């Protein structure tokens, strides 16, 4: 019985840390505000129009993190070889694993969300870096580990 109580306490503590953020519902004002703040940056890279499929979104206080799949309206796949970032030679689609994902970090400034860091088609966990973890650890604890 004591072992079950200890196991339950360990599980509860882990769940409290892992789920200590909000996941804004589809169609919510907060989710829309976050995606609208990021959209122009991603459209600069992938070409307009872009909509997002949210894989995961976390918000805690004035910080937010999301993993997203960009697509054309209606679910159309983005042809990476024809995107502005490839045409400007800022991205080599041959080196990336498809490029069909975006990670982003936001900070709330007053009443507005600002996308302060993002990456399209990253092949590493670029946000697992001490300067980023110093600010965003509350929404990406697993990426920050012991930093």
PLY file of the C-alpha trace (Angstrom):
ply
format ascii 1.0
element vertex 147
property float x
property float y
property float z
element edge 146
property int vertex1
property int vertex2
end_header
0.00 0.00 0.00
2.82 2.36 0.91
4.49 1.67 -2.46
1.29 2.57 -4.28
1.05 5.84 -2.33
4.66 6.72 -3.19
4.11 5.80 -6.85
0.96 7.94 -6.91
2.83 10.89 -5.40
5.62 10.57 -7.97
3.08 10.36 -10.81
1.13 13.37 -9.48
4.31 15.47 -9.14
5.39 14.59 -12.70
1.95 15.37 -14.08
1.90 18.72 -12.30
5.19 19.69 -13.91
4.31 18.32 -17.35
0.82 19.80 -17.48
1.49 23.10 -15.79
0.48 25.05 -18.90
-2.69 25.75 -20.84
-3.39 24.24 -24.26
-5.68 26.76 -25.99
-8.69 25.17 -27.64
-9.22 25.19 -31.38
-11.13 28.33 -32.33
-10.20 30.18 -29.13
-9.13 33.82 -29.18
-5.78 32.95 -27.56
-4.93 30.28 -30.12
-5.91 32.63 -32.96
-3.82 35.46 -31.53
-0.73 33.24 -31.29
-1.08 31.85 -34.81
-1.83 35.30 -36.27
1.36 36.67 -34.67
3.44 33.92 -36.30
1.74 33.72 -39.70
3.48 36.71 -41.43
6.91 35.38 -40.44
6.19 31.91 -41.82
4.54 33.35 -44.94
7.75 35.31 -45.59
9.54 31.96 -45.70
6.93 29.69 -47.28
4.82 32.12 -49.29
1.24 33.15 -48.60
-1.27 31.97 -47.72
-0.38 29.62 -44.85
-2.57 28.01 -42.27
-1.40 25.80 -39.42
-2.28 22.41 -38.03
-1.41 22.57 -34.35
0.49 19.52 -33.15
1.00 20.94 -29.66
0.50 24.36 -28.09
1.44 25.39 -24.57
0.80 28.70 -22.82
1.85 29.68 -19.32
1.64 33.28 -18.20
3.33 35.48 -20.81
5.12 32.62 -22.63
3.96 30.21 -25.30
5.40 27.35 -27.38
3.97 25.37 -30.27
4.84 22.71 -32.80
2.88 23.17 -36.00
2.48 21.81 -39.51
2.11 24.58 -42.11
-0.15 23.98 -45.08
-2.05 25.81 -47.77
-5.71 26.60 -47.05
-7.87 23.52 -47.25
-4.99 21.17 -46.40
-2.82 21.66 -49.48
0.78 20.52 -49.09
3.45 23.19 -49.44
5.97 22.53 -52.22
9.17 23.35 -50.35
11.21 23.62 -53.56
9.08 26.57 -54.68
9.01 28.52 -51.42
10.50 32.01 -51.12
13.09 30.84 -48.58
14.39 28.24 -51.06
14.29 30.66 -54.00
16.28 33.17 -51.88
18.73 30.32 -51.10
18.08 30.56 -47.35
17.03 26.93 -47.03
18.08 23.71 -48.74
15.12 21.33 -48.84
17.48 18.45 -49.65
19.15 18.79 -46.24
15.97 19.04 -44.19
13.57 16.29 -43.30
10.73 17.66 -45.40
10.57 21.08 -43.81
6.94 20.47 -43.03
7.04 21.55 -39.41
7.43 24.77 -37.48
8.35 25.36 -33.86
7.71 28.76 -32.30
8.10 30.64 -29.04
6.07 33.73 -28.14
6.17 36.41 -25.45
3.16 38.49 -24.51
3.92 42.20 -24.71
1.08 44.22 -23.25
-2.07 42.83 -24.89
-0.23 41.41 -27.91
1.63 38.15 -28.51
4.97 38.43 -30.30
6.65 35.46 -32.00
10.22 36.00 -30.82
11.78 32.73 -32.05
10.69 30.28 -34.72
12.13 27.74 -37.13
10.80 26.07 -40.26
12.07 22.56 -41.01
14.60 22.41 -38.18
16.50 19.14 -37.92
17.53 19.68 -34.29
15.94 20.88 -31.06
17.15 24.45 -31.56
15.26 25.74 -28.51
17.22 23.45 -26.17
19.71 26.24 -25.50
20.40 28.03 -22.22
19.56 31.58 -23.37
16.17 30.35 -24.62
15.60 28.08 -21.63
16.28 30.98 -19.27
13.06 32.59 -20.53
10.92 29.70 -21.80
11.66 26.81 -19.41
8.06 27.02 -18.14
6.66 25.88 -21.53
9.54 23.64 -22.72
10.86 21.94 -19.55
11.74 18.68 -21.32
13.98 20.55 -23.79
15.76 22.45 -21.03
16.67 19.47 -18.86
19.24 20.43 -16.24
20.13 23.78 -17.80
0 1
1 2
2 3
3 4
4 5
5 6
6 7
7 8
8 9
9 10
10 11
11 12
12 13
13 14
14 15
15 16
16 17
17 18
18 19
19 20
20 21
21 22
22 23
23 24
24 25
25 26
26 27
27 28
28 29
29 30
30 31
31 32
32 33
33 34
34 35
35 36
36 37
37 38
38 39
39 40
40 41
41 42
42 43
43 44
44 45
45 46
46 47
47 48
48 49
49 50
50 51
51 52
52 53
53 54
54 55
55 56
56 57
57 58
58 59
59 60
60 61
61 62
62 63
63 64
64 65
65 66
66 67
67 68
68 69
69 70
70 71
71 72
72 73
73 74
74 75
75 76
76 77
77 78
78 79
79 80
80 81
81 82
82 83
83 84
84 85
85 86
86 87
87 88
88 89
89 90
90 91
91 92
92 93
93 94
94 95
95 96
96 97
97 98
98 99
99 100
100 101
101 102
102 103
103 104
104 105
105 106
106 107
107 108
108 109
109 110
110 111
111 112
112 113
113 114
114 115
115 116
116 117
117 118
118 119
119 120
120 121
121 122
122 123
123 124
124 125
125 126
126 127
127 128
128 129
129 130
130 131
131 132
132 133
133 134
134 135
135 136
136 137
137 138
138 139
139 140
140 141
141 142
142 143
143 144
144 145
145 146
